[in-house]
């Protein structure tokens, strides 16, 4: 089971990713974060992969956090 976190989870595309992860048999949604939520929740949840559907202004900081914490990233 792959543990997945979603950034931008309350946006249109983020919500679709949350649904897809929830519906997948081999994935476990461990964090669904949006504006104002702490990225530390990704680390605390044990996320192995993060799917980022945030804004261009946020992406680089999110990637730096993910990389420095050993979390693989997919950016949409």
C-alpha positions as CSV (number, residue, x, y, z in Angstrom):
1,X,0.0,0.0,0.0
2,X,1.5,3.4,-1.0
3,X,0.8,6.2,1.4
4,X,-0.2,9.4,-0.5
5,X,-0.6,13.0,0.5
6,X,-2.4,15.5,-1.7
7,X,-1.6,19.3,-1.7
8,X,-4.4,21.5,-3.0
9,X,-6.9,19.0,-1.9
10,X,-9.9,21.4,-1.8
11,X,-9.3,22.6,-5.3
12,X,-11.1,21.2,-8.4
13,X,-8.2,18.9,-9.5
14,X,-7.0,18.2,-6.0
15,X,-10.4,16.9,-5.0
16,X,-10.3,14.6,-8.0
17,X,-6.9,13.3,-7.0
18,X,-8.2,12.7,-3.4
19,X,-11.2,10.7,-4.9
20,X,-8.9,8.7,-7.2
21,X,-6.5,7.8,-4.4
22,X,-9.3,6.9,-2.1
23,X,-10.9,4.7,-4.7
24,X,-7.6,2.9,-5.6
25,X,-7.0,-0.5,-4.0
26,X,-3.2,-0.1,-3.7
27,X,-3.1,3.5,-2.4
28,X,-3.9,5.0,1.0
29,X,-4.8,8.7,1.4
30,X,-2.9,9.8,4.5
31,X,-3.1,13.6,4.1
32,X,-5.3,16.0,2.2
33,X,-3.9,19.5,2.7
34,X,-4.8,22.9,1.4
35,X,-4.0,26.5,1.9
36,X,-3.1,27.2,5.6
37,X,-2.4,23.6,6.4
38,X,1.1,22.7,7.7
39,X,3.3,20.6,5.4
40,X,4.6,18.9,8.6
41,X,1.4,16.8,8.4
42,X,2.9,15.0,5.3
43,X,5.9,13.9,7.4
44,X,3.8,13.0,10.4
45,X,1.4,11.0,8.3
46,X,4.1,8.9,6.8
47,X,3.4,10.0,3.2
48,X,5.6,8.3,0.7
49,X,4.3,10.3,-2.3
50,X,2.8,13.7,-2.5
51,X,0.6,14.9,-5.4
52,X,0.8,18.7,-5.7
53,X,-2.1,20.6,-7.3
54,X,-1.4,23.9,-5.7
55,X,-0.4,27.2,-7.4
56,X,2.9,28.1,-9.1
57,X,3.7,30.4,-6.2
58,X,3.6,27.4,-3.8
59,X,5.1,24.6,-5.8
60,X,8.8,25.2,-5.3
61,X,8.6,25.4,-1.5
62,X,6.4,22.3,-1.5
63,X,9.0,20.4,-3.6
64,X,11.9,21.5,-1.4
65,X,10.0,20.3,1.7
66,X,9.2,16.9,-0.1
67,X,12.7,16.3,-1.3
68,X,14.3,17.2,2.1
69,X,11.9,14.8,3.8
70,X,12.3,11.9,1.4
71,X,8.8,12.2,-0.1
72,X,8.5,11.6,-3.8
73,X,6.5,14.3,-5.6
74,X,4.1,14.4,-8.5
75,X,3.3,18.0,-9.7
76,X,0.1,18.7,-11.7
